[in-house]
Amino acid sequence: MAEVLKMVQTHIVVGAGIVGAATAFQLSKAGDRVIVIDGGRPDATSAAFGWINASFFLNEDHHFLRAAGIHAWRRVMEDIPVQVYWQGCICWDLTEQQMQETYAQLRAHDYPAEMLTASQVLALEPQLKNAPEQALLFPGEGAAPSQVIAGQFLAAAKDLGAKLITNVYVDSIKMRADRAVGVDTAQGAIMADSVIIAAGTGTAALANSIGRTVSLVSRPAYIMRTARQDLSLRHVLATPSGEIRQEPDGRLLLPVAVGHQRDDSETLTQTPVEAADGALVRLQTYFDGLQNIDWSEIICADRPVPEDGLPVIGPIADGVYAAVLHSGITLGPIIAELVAKDIAGQLSNEDAAMLAPYHPDRLILE
């Protein structure tokens, strides 16, 4: 029987954050032509905390997707020399009842989790000033270097033939006979067989350009880095005052908002300086030796959050595919795999079931 030749398609990926970059890599790996267009505006990925986890979730399907995201990270690390640090997470930002419920839920799904006593916490993190009486350990979780991770995926995609256009803003999706044929920019049209919108908060405007409404909510956030510290943290810490992790160069990284994963604030009410100074005060309550600590950087990020908090993944018009979500660091690799398979018509039944809860129809109005 003669071999069926694959028809090579040209895809435009709008957005060069983790979702767009990882999708470009998977499409290029499948043998298609890919053009990534980066408008040059601040992206959420570079300002992300970078925690890869499935211990935070909104429902059971969301947990399974996030757990699949962890496995996808381990697969992609076989192809790309990304630096992910699998140090695990110690969590005590929950009430005792919530902690017990979370532990039971995660163990029921065979997700690695352990209940720790105060002495066990101190054995794992000896530089904590006051250990919680009880905490959860998620040993399979990790963190990615948010400032460079998308660039590492883009470099791998370019090695496979993908092309990158930077500092060019996509004004709209170009349609012909109700099908996408490319994008319009101030410099002219760029043609393609399909368009993948991975533009974060810019998704709503691009969808609107073809008469679709993708409902996003405003979720701005500050992420702070301290100056380098002699302190040595071994895990991601999810504390009642916020998440904390240490980068390889010794700087501490933390979202300024308490309960960053669940934060639903629509505006930032403090200046960056006020927010950073307040976060430093909270940080000093957890560790000795930080009396002279100072912050070195604070970043403002507009997190791309769909109206119900869950990802939007799927076609919104013929030839137009959208992928917009929060927790792009956790979900980027698995979303990229699923998007590439979906576009190629190669979703397995398991893949299709994983995507089904996030179809755009639930939030998109004609």
C-alpha positions in Angstrom: 0.0 0.0 0.0 1.4 3.4 -0.9 2.4 5.6 2.0 0.0 8.6 2.5 2.0 11.8 2.3 1.3 14.4 5.0 0.1 17.7 3.6 2.4 20.4 5.1 0.4 23.3 6.6 1.5 26.8 7.4 0.4 28.0 10.8 0.7 31.5 12.4 1.0 31.4 16.2 0.2 34.8 17.6 2.0 35.1 20.9 5.5 34.1 22.1 4.8 33.3 25.7 5.0 29.7 27.0 1.8 28.5 25.4 2.6 30.0 22.0 6.3 29.0 22.1 5.5 25.4 23.2 2.8 25.1 20.5 5.2 26.4 17.9 7.6 23.7 18.9 5.0 20.9 18.7 3.7 22.0 15.3 7.3 22.3 14.0 8.1 18.8 15.4 5.1 17.5 13.5 6.6 18.8 10.3 4.5 21.8 9.6 5.7 25.3 8.8 5.3 27.8 11.7 5.5 31.5 11.9 5.4 33.0 15.5 4.5 36.6 15.7 5.5 38.4 18.9 4.0 41.9 19.3 6.7 42.9 21.8 4.3 43.8 24.6 4.9 42.5 28.2 3.8 38.8 28.5 2.5 37.0 31.5 5.1 34.2 31.2 8.1 36.2 31.9 6.4 37.7 35.0 5.1 34.3 36.3 6.0 32.7 39.6 6.9 29.5 37.6 5.4 26.9 40.0 4.5 23.6 38.1 1.8 21.9 40.1 -1.4 20.0 40.2 -2.1 20.5 43.9 -4.0 23.7 43.1 -7.1 23.0 41.0 -10.7 24.2 40.4 -12.3 20.8 39.8 -11.5 17.2 39.1 -11.0 17.7 35.4 -8.7 20.6 36.0 -6.6 18.5 38.4 -6.2 15.8 35.8 -5.2 18.4 33.1 -2.6 19.9 35.5 -1.3 16.5 36.4 -0.9 15.7 32.7 0.9 19.0 32.5 3.6 17.7 34.9 4.0 14.6 32.8 4.2 16.7 29.6 7.0 18.7 31.1 9.0 15.5 31.7 8.4 14.4 28.1 9.5 17.7 26.6 12.6 17.8 28.7 13.8 14.8 26.6 13.7 17.1 23.5 14.6 20.5 24.9 17.3 21.3 27.5 15.0 23.4 29.6 16.0 23.8 33.2 13.1 22.7 35.4 13.8 22.2 39.1 11.8 19.3 40.6 12.3 20.3 44.3 8.8 19.7 45.4 6.4 22.0 47.4 5.6 22.3 51.1 2.2 23.8 51.5 0.4 25.2 54.6 -1.7 28.0 53.2 -4.9 26.0 53.9 -7.0 25.5 57.0 -6.6 22.2 58.8 -9.9 21.0 57.3 -8.9 22.1 53.8 -5.5 20.4 54.2 -7.2 17.1 55.1 -9.7 17.4 52.3 -7.0 18.2 49.7 -4.8 15.4 50.9 -7.7 12.9 50.6 -8.6 14.2 47.1 -5.1 14.0 45.8 -4.3 10.6 47.3 -7.6 9.3 45.8 -6.2 10.3 42.4 -2.8 8.7 43.1 -1.1 12.2 43.2 2.1 12.1 45.3 1.3 13.9 48.6 2.4 13.5 52.2 1.2 15.0 55.5 4.0 16.5 57.5 4.5 17.4 61.2 6.3 20.5 62.4 9.5 18.5 63.0 9.4 16.9 59.5 8.9 20.4 58.0 12.0 21.7 59.8 14.0 18.7 58.7 13.2 19.6 55.1 13.5 23.3 55.5 15.8 24.0 58.5 16.0 27.7 58.0 12.3 28.3 58.7 11.9 30.5 61.7 8.6 28.9 62.8 7.4 25.7 61.3 3.7 25.1 60.9 2.2 22.3 63.1 1.0 20.6 59.9 1.8 20.9 56.2 1.5 19.0 52.9 4.4 17.9 50.9 4.0 17.5 47.1 7.3 15.9 46.1 6.6 15.7 42.3 6.2 19.5 41.8 8.7 21.9 40.5 9.5 25.3 39.1 10.6 26.7 35.7 12.7 29.8 35.1 9.9 32.1 34.0 12.0 34.8 32.5 13.8 32.5 30.0 11.6 29.4 29.5 9.5 30.6 26.5 12.7 31.6 24.8 14.1 28.1 25.2 11.0 26.6 23.5 11.2 29.2 20.7 14.9 28.3 20.2 14.0 24.7 19.9 11.1 25.5 17.5 13.5 27.6 15.3 15.9 24.7 15.2 13.1 22.7 13.6 12.4 25.4 11.0 10.0 27.8 12.8 10.3 31.5 12.0 9.9 34.3 14.5 8.7 37.8 13.8 9.1 40.2 16.7 7.8 43.7 17.6 5.0 43.4 15.0 1.5 43.7 16.3 -1.3 41.6 14.9 -4.4 43.9 14.4 -6.9 41.2 13.3 -7.4 37.8 11.9 -7.8 37.9 8.1 -10.8 35.9 6.9 -12.0 34.9 3.4 -15.3 33.0 2.8 -15.6 32.6 6.6 -12.2 30.9 6.9 -8.9 32.3 8.3 -6.3 32.9 5.7 -3.8 34.7 7.8 -3.4 37.9 9.9 -3.4 41.6 9.3 -0.7 43.8 10.7 0.2 47.5 10.2 2.9 46.3 7.8 0.4 44.2 5.7 -1.1 40.8 5.6 0.8 37.6 6.5 -0.9 34.5 5.0 -1.3 31.1 6.4 -3.5 28.0 6.5 -4.5 28.5 10.1 -4.0 30.9 13.0 -3.4 29.9 16.6 -4.2 32.7 19.1 -1.9 32.3 22.1 -1.8 36.0 22.9 -2.8 35.9 26.5 -4.9 39.0 27.4 -4.7 40.0 23.8 -6.9 37.1 22.9 -10.2 39.0 23.4 -9.3 41.7 20.9 -8.2 39.2 18.2 -11.4 37.1 18.7 -13.5 40.2 18.5 -11.9 41.1 15.1 -13.8 38.1 13.7 -17.0 38.7 15.6 -16.3 36.3 18.5 -16.2 37.2 22.2 -13.8 35.4 24.5 -14.7 36.4 28.0 -11.6 37.3 30.1 -11.5 38.9 33.5 -8.9 41.4 34.7 -6.3 39.8 37.1 -3.3 42.0 37.4 -0.5 40.9 39.8 2.9 41.9 41.1 5.8 39.4 41.2 8.8 40.4 43.3 12.5 39.3 43.3 14.7 40.1 46.3 18.4 40.7 46.2 20.6 37.6 46.5 20.3 35.8 49.8 22.6 33.4 51.7 19.4 31.6 52.7 19.0 28.2 51.0 15.5 27.1 50.4 15.0 23.5 49.2 11.3 23.6 48.1 8.7 25.8 46.8 6.8 27.1 49.8 3.1 27.8 49.8 2.6 29.8 53.0 -0.4 31.7 54.5 1.4 34.9 53.4 2.0 33.8 49.8 4.2 31.5 47.7 8.0 31.7 48.0 10.7 30.0 46.0 14.4 30.6 45.5 16.1 30.9 42.2 19.5 29.3 41.4 21.2 32.7 41.7 20.0 33.0 45.3 17.2 35.5 44.8 13.9 34.9 46.4 10.8 35.1 44.1 7.3 35.6 45.4 3.9 36.9 44.2 3.1 40.0 46.2 -0.6 39.1 46.7 -1.4 36.7 49.5 -3.0 33.5 48.0 -1.8 34.3 44.5 -3.3 31.2 43.0 -6.8 32.2 44.2 -6.3 35.9 44.0 -9.3 37.5 42.2 -8.5 41.2 42.6 -9.4 43.2 39.5 -7.1 46.1 40.2 -3.8 46.8 41.9 -4.4 49.2 44.8 -0.7 49.7 45.8 2.2 51.3 44.0 4.9 48.7 43.1 7.1 50.2 45.9 4.4 49.9 48.5 3.6 46.3 47.4 7.2 45.2 47.5 7.9 46.7 50.9 4.8 45.0 52.4 5.9 41.7 50.9 9.3 42.0 52.5 7.8 42.5 55.9 5.8 39.3 55.5 8.8 37.5 54.2 10.9 38.4 57.3 8.5 36.6 59.6 9.4 33.3 58.0 13.2 33.3 58.1 16.1 34.5 60.4 18.8 36.5 58.9 16.7 38.7 56.6 16.8 41.9 58.6 18.6 43.7 55.9 16.8 42.1 53.0 15.7 44.3 50.1 13.9 43.8 46.9 15.6 44.2 43.5 12.8 43.8 41.0 9.1 43.9 40.8 7.1 43.1 37.7 3.5 43.8 36.9 1.7 41.1 34.9 -1.8 40.9 33.4 -2.7 37.3 33.9 -4.9 35.8 31.1 -7.8 34.4 33.0 -11.0 33.3 31.3 -14.3 34.3 33.0 -14.8 31.0 34.9 -11.1 30.6 35.7 -10.6 27.5 33.5 -8.7 27.3 30.2 -10.2 28.1 26.8 -8.8 25.7 24.2 -10.2 25.0 20.8 -11.5 26.4 17.5 -13.4 29.7 17.5 -13.9 29.8 13.7 -12.8 27.8 10.7 -9.0 28.0 10.7 -8.8 29.9 14.0 -7.7 28.1 17.2 -7.6 29.8 20.6 -5.5 28.8 23.7 -5.8 31.2 26.6 -5.4 30.2 30.3 -3.8 31.1 33.6 -1.1 28.9 35.0 0.6 28.7 31.6 3.8 27.5 33.1 2.1 24.4 34.5 -0.1 23.8 31.4 2.0 25.1 28.5 3.6 21.8 27.4 0.4 19.7 27.7 -1.7 22.3 25.9 0.8 22.5 23.1 0.7 18.7 22.6 -3.1 18.7 22.6 -3.4 21.7 20.3 -0.9 20.2 17.7 -2.8 16.9 17.8 -6.2 18.6 17.5 -5.1 20.7 14.5 -3.7 17.6 12.8 -6.9 15.6 13.6 -4.9 13.1 15.7 -6.6 13.4 19.1 -7.0 10.1 20.8 -10.2 9.5 22.8 -8.3 10.2 26.0 -7.0 13.4 24.5 -10.4 14.5 23.4 -11.9 13.8 26.8 -9.1 15.9 28.4 -9.9 18.9 26.2 -13.7 18.6 26.2 -14.3 20.7 29.4 -12.4 23.6 28.0 -14.0 24.1 24.6 -14.5 27.8 23.7 -18.3 27.3 23.2 -18.9 27.7 26.9 -17.6 31.3 26.9 -17.8 32.5 23.4 -20.8 34.3 22.0 -21.5 35.0 18.4 
